[in-house]
Amino acid sequence: MLIVPFFQAIMFYIPRYLWKIWEGGKVKMLVMQLNSPILDDDVKRERKAMLVDYFSVNLHNHNFYAFRFFLCELLNFINVIGQIYFTDRFLGYEFTTYGTRVIEFSEQEFGSRHDPMDEVFPKVAKCTFHKYGASGTIERHDGLCVLPLNIFNEKIYIFLWFWFIIVAVISGVGLLYRLATFTPAFRQILLRTRSRLASSDNVEAISRKCQIGDWFVLYQLAKNMDPLIYKEFITDLANKLQGKGPV
């Protein structure tokens, strides 16, 4: 029984593992220590210029990178839905309503309630023993066996039920958010939120030039770079994309 949760845990790790391979440290490479507020001015200027040049040269070349991340988000959702279905089959189609029935059970009167956990994980079961009788032949004896491991199993699976529901809801909301990012206006709002120190005009100028992959990389950089340095980078990138010289 314990090998099933172990297998499920591995399945949950697969999207993260794929993204670690596909990402390949790209954001870390682009940041180039620009996440530190204490950086030599010459070094900062040089690395910031390299980052601006990289973006201007590779504009519109980040869609494949972004879509692989989006695929991992989709895999997260598909995986949790698949895990719910798999667990339901594994437990004899008793899992999908398991949590709600346990909640209802806890709210019922003590004398009239029926524990749904006993249906899925019985604590006592009928057992058949074969023993040698007085005549030397094997005799069959029926008895009751206590199954203490099921006390542990029922707690595991009630936790998994709530965990799957929470992960499914979060993943589903995440997919709706991801669909919204395909709207340029929404992407601009998000980038503006991450670039609060930068000029709105500069953010708008960059947003007009960027495709969704470019926006995704810029958004990741905003989460990993020092805010002041990122503001300067946005200003320089906007000037570069508009054909202006650096300020």
Contacts in CASP RR format, 6 or more apart in sequence:
PFRMAT RR
TARGET T0000
AUTHOR 0000-0000-0000
METHOD contacts of the structure
MODEL  1
MLIVPFFQAIMFYIPRYLWKIWEGGKVKMLVMQLNSPILDDDVKRERKAM
LVDYFSVNLHNHNFYAFRFFLCELLNFINVIGQIYFTDRFLGYEFTTYGT
RVIEFSEQEFGSRHDPMDEVFPKVAKCTFHKYGASGTIERHDGLCVLPLN
IFNEKIYIFLWFWFIIVAVISGVGLLYRLATFTPAFRQILLRTRSRLASS
DNVEAISRKCQIGDWFVLYQLAKNMDPLIYKEFITDLANKLQGKGPV
1 149 0 8 1.000
1 153 0 8 1.000
4 87 0 8 1.000
4 90 0 8 1.000
5 156 0 8 1.000
5 160 0 8 1.000
8 83 0 8 1.000
8 86 0 8 1.000
8 87 0 8 1.000
8 160 0 8 1.000
11 79 0 8 1.000
11 83 0 8 1.000
12 76 0 8 1.000
12 79 0 8 1.000
12 80 0 8 1.000
12 83 0 8 1.000
14 75 0 8 1.000
14 79 0 8 1.000
15 72 0 8 1.000
15 73 0 8 1.000
15 75 0 8 1.000
15 76 0 8 1.000
15 79 0 8 1.000
16 72 0 8 1.000
18 68 0 8 1.000
18 71 0 8 1.000
18 72 0 8 1.000
18 75 0 8 1.000
19 68 0 8 1.000
19 69 0 8 1.000
19 72 0 8 1.000
22 65 0 8 1.000
22 68 0 8 1.000
22 69 0 8 1.000
22 72 0 8 1.000
23 65 0 8 1.000
23 69 0 8 1.000
26 65 0 8 1.000
26 217 0 8 1.000
27 217 0 8 1.000
27 220 0 8 1.000
27 221 0 8 1.000
27 224 0 8 1.000
28 224 0 8 1.000
30 51 0 8 1.000
30 54 0 8 1.000
30 217 0 8 1.000
30 221 0 8 1.000
31 221 0 8 1.000
31 224 0 8 1.000
31 225 0 8 1.000
32 47 0 8 1.000
32 50 0 8 1.000
32 51 0 8 1.000
33 39 0 8 1.000
33 43 0 8 1.000
33 47 0 8 1.000
34 44 0 8 1.000
34 47 0 8 1.000
34 48 0 8 1.000
34 51 0 8 1.000
34 225 0 8 1.000
34 226 0 8 1.000
34 229 0 8 1.000
34 230 0 8 1.000
34 233 0 8 1.000
35 224 0 8 1.000
35 225 0 8 1.000
35 226 0 8 1.000
36 226 0 8 1.000
37 226 0 8 1.000
37 228 0 8 1.000
37 229 0 8 1.000
39 226 0 8 1.000
39 229 0 8 1.000
44 229 0 8 1.000
48 229 0 8 1.000
48 232 0 8 1.000
48 233 0 8 1.000
48 236 0 8 1.000
49 236 0 8 1.000
49 246 0 8 1.000
51 233 0 8 1.000
52 233 0 8 1.000
52 236 0 8 1.000
52 237 0 8 1.000
52 240 0 8 1.000
53 240 0 8 1.000
55 214 0 8 1.000
55 217 0 8 1.000
55 218 0 8 1.000
55 237 0 8 1.000
55 240 0 8 1.000
56 237 0 8 1.000
56 240 0 8 1.000
56 241 0 8 1.000
59 209 0 8 1.000
59 210 0 8 1.000
59 214 0 8 1.000
59 241 0 8 1.000
60 211 0 8 1.000
60 214 0 8 1.000
62 211 0 8 1.000
62 213 0 8 1.000
62 214 0 8 1.000
62 216 0 8 1.000
62 217 0 8 1.000
63 211 0 8 1.000
63 212 0 8 1.000
63 213 0 8 1.000
65 213 0 8 1.000
65 216 0 8 1.000
65 217 0 8 1.000
66 212 0 8 1.000
66 213 0 8 1.000
66 216 0 8 1.000
66 217 0 8 1.000
67 213 0 8 1.000
69 216 0 8 1.000
70 178 0 8 1.000
73 171 0 8 1.000
73 174 0 8 1.000
73 175 0 8 1.000
73 178 0 8 1.000
74 175 0 8 1.000
76 167 0 8 1.000
76 171 0 8 1.000
77 168 0 8 1.000
77 171 0 8 1.000
77 172 0 8 1.000
77 175 0 8 1.000
80 164 0 8 1.000
80 167 0 8 1.000
80 168 0 8 1.000
80 171 0 8 1.000
81 168 0 8 1.000
83 164 0 8 1.000
84 95 0 8 1.000
84 96 0 8 1.000
84 164 0 8 1.000
84 168 0 8 1.000
87 95 0 8 1.000
87 157 0 8 1.000
87 160 0 8 1.000
87 164 0 8 1.000
88 94 0 8 1.000
88 95 0 8 1.000
88 96 0 8 1.000
91 98 0 8 1.000
91 120 0 8 1.000
91 157 0 8 1.000
94 116 0 8 1.000
94 119 0 8 1.000
94 120 0 8 1.000
95 120 0 8 1.000
95 157 0 8 1.000
95 161 0 8 1.000
98 116 0 8 1.000
98 120 0 8 1.000
98 157 0 8 1.000
98 158 0 8 1.000
98 161 0 8 1.000
99 158 0 8 1.000
99 161 0 8 1.000
99 162 0 8 1.000
101 116 0 8 1.000
102 116 0 8 1.000
102 117 0 8 1.000
102 158 0 8 1.000
102 161 0 8 1.000
105 113 0 8 1.000
105 114 0 8 1.000
105 115 0 8 1.000
105 116 0 8 1.000
105 117 0 8 1.000
117 154 0 8 1.000
117 158 0 8 1.000
120 154 0 8 1.000
120 157 0 8 1.000
121 147 0 8 1.000
121 150 0 8 1.000
121 151 0 8 1.000
121 153 0 8 1.000
121 154 0 8 1.000
121 157 0 8 1.000
122 147 0 8 1.000
122 150 0 8 1.000
123 146 0 8 1.000
123 147 0 8 1.000
123 148 0 8 1.000
123 150 0 8 1.000
123 151 0 8 1.000
124 144 0 8 1.000
124 145 0 8 1.000
124 146 0 8 1.000
124 147 0 8 1.000
125 144 0 8 1.000
125 145 0 8 1.000
125 147 0 8 1.000
126 142 0 8 1.000
126 143 0 8 1.000
126 144 0 8 1.000
126 145 0 8 1.000
127 142 0 8 1.000
127 143 0 8 1.000
127 144 0 8 1.000
127 145 0 8 1.000
128 140 0 8 1.000
128 141 0 8 1.000
128 142 0 8 1.000
128 143 0 8 1.000
129 140 0 8 1.000
129 141 0 8 1.000
129 142 0 8 1.000
129 143 0 8 1.000
130 138 0 8 1.000
130 139 0 8 1.000
130 140 0 8 1.000
130 141 0 8 1.000
131 138 0 8 1.000
131 139 0 8 1.000
131 141 0 8 1.000
132 138 0 8 1.000
132 139 0 8 1.000
133 139 0 8 1.000
180 186 0 8 1.000
181 187 0 8 1.000
181 190 0 8 1.000
181 212 0 8 1.000
181 215 0 8 1.000
181 216 0 8 1.000
182 212 0 8 1.000
184 207 0 8 1.000
187 207 0 8 1.000
187 210 0 8 1.000
187 212 0 8 1.000
187 215 0 8 1.000
188 203 0 8 1.000
188 204 0 8 1.000
188 207 0 8 1.000
190 215 0 8 1.000
190 219 0 8 1.000
191 203 0 8 1.000
191 206 0 8 1.000
191 207 0 8 1.000
191 215 0 8 1.000
191 218 0 8 1.000
191 219 0 8 1.000
191 222 0 8 1.000
192 200 0 8 1.000
192 203 0 8 1.000
194 219 0 8 1.000
194 222 0 8 1.000
194 223 0 8 1.000
195 203 0 8 1.000
195 222 0 8 1.000
195 230 0 8 1.000
195 231 0 8 1.000
195 234 0 8 1.000
196 227 0 8 1.000
197 227 0 8 1.000
197 228 0 8 1.000
197 230 0 8 1.000
197 231 0 8 1.000
198 230 0 8 1.000
198 231 0 8 1.000
198 234 0 8 1.000
198 235 0 8 1.000
199 234 0 8 1.000
199 235 0 8 1.000
199 238 0 8 1.000
201 238 0 8 1.000
202 234 0 8 1.000
202 235 0 8 1.000
202 237 0 8 1.000
202 238 0 8 1.000
202 239 0 8 1.000
203 234 0 8 1.000
203 238 0 8 1.000
205 238 0 8 1.000
205 241 0 8 1.000
205 242 0 8 1.000
206 218 0 8 1.000
206 234 0 8 1.000
206 237 0 8 1.000
206 238 0 8 1.000
206 241 0 8 1.000
207 215 0 8 1.000
209 241 0 8 1.000
210 218 0 8 1.000
221 230 0 8 1.000
221 233 0 8 1.000
222 230 0 8 1.000
225 233 0 8 1.000
235 247 0 8 1.000
236 246 0 8 1.000
236 247 0 8 1.000
239 245 0 8 1.000
239 246 0 8 1.000
239 247 0 8 1.000
240 246 0 8 1.000
END
